[in-house]
Amino acid sequence: MKDADLNRIEERLGISLPNAYRELMLNRAERLKGLTHEIRGKTYRWFDELLYLDADEVIDTNLVERQPDAGTEYTFPNWSKTFFLIGSNGAGDYYCLRLKGDLKVWMIGSDCSKEAREMYRSLAEFVDEEVRRHVEEPPWQPPPILSSFDNSCPLLERFGFYIGRNTCEIECQEGDRPLTEEKLRSHGIDIRKLGRCAFRVVAVLAKCDTDALTIQVDPKASSSGMLTLKFCEPAIGDSRFRGVGANIFRGKVHVSLHGPQDEAPPPKMVGIDWPAFREGVTDLLQAIHPPGTRVTISEAQPSRFNLSEQWNYDLAYSLE
């Protein structure tokens, strides 16, 4: 930073910057910007959040956290009369300096207690410690990105299905998002067959004919990267229900029958053809997993998680 940047910070925030902060920014900010590390092949500044090295970031952060609905202002009312935010721990708390008084680095924020926490005896000590860590400690690396289409990922973790009234969302591992029809086809997976299998699951629960359902692939992936199959909402063949749904993921199947206000009866008394349902889930799982995958599904049990105005049942499955 230059004098003009520091003067702009003072003018926008209506404060006088501590001398220690001004001197460090003038003498070391540009060099500190050059300290970088890589995460998954992408380069980041070492001080990216720890210490703001750009005037606009300093100004924006301090102004935002002064707002009445900001976490810092809520936890530390009128904090800006005492402190000046200089960086973040990335979890909602901020490194700061007192505008007057001691030269220590403190921490305040939405996740802190009601008292500011002393972190370092000086700004120089804070920066020197982070420079040492940059030299001596390997940077944190996130877990490897897995693929739903190879052995890097266990079978039970590869795909999830979230079947609602008129959609079936298919979830995959992060490395394959957004999931598309083309990606499935390139791995030998027939999207139409998946759709027919999802129909069968819905048809058993809704007690309707699969011929009454039509499929359409949404070309736009969801915000979470899932592929969405759209179909016409089935006419429910059981007057007790106004909608049905099933979530199938990580070895669990959760069935929801929306409408009833009384307590859910035992599975054998609800009127669902559970063997046909398990067969439909088996076909769906086999259609998306490698050829030869063996599926085993348990009997339906009353769910431990029951919501109002619906009956819920759970099953478990394994893949080999």
Secondary structure, 3 states (H helix, E strand, C coil): CCHHHHHHHHHHHCCCCCHHHHHHHHHHHHHHHCCEEEECCEEEECCCCCCCCCHHHHHHHHHHHCCCCCHHHHHCCCHHHCEEEEEECCCCEEEEEECCCCCCEEEEECCCCCCCEEEECCHHHHHHHHHHHHHHCCCCCCCCCCCCCCCCCCHHHHCEEEECCCEEEEECCHHHCCCCHHHHHHCCCCHHHHHHHHHHHHHHHHCCCHHHCCEEECCCCCCCCCEEEEECCCCCCCCCCCEEEEEEECCEEEEEEECCCCCCCCHHHCCCCHHHHHHHHHHHHHHHCCCCCCEEECCCEECCCCCCCEEEEEEEEEEC
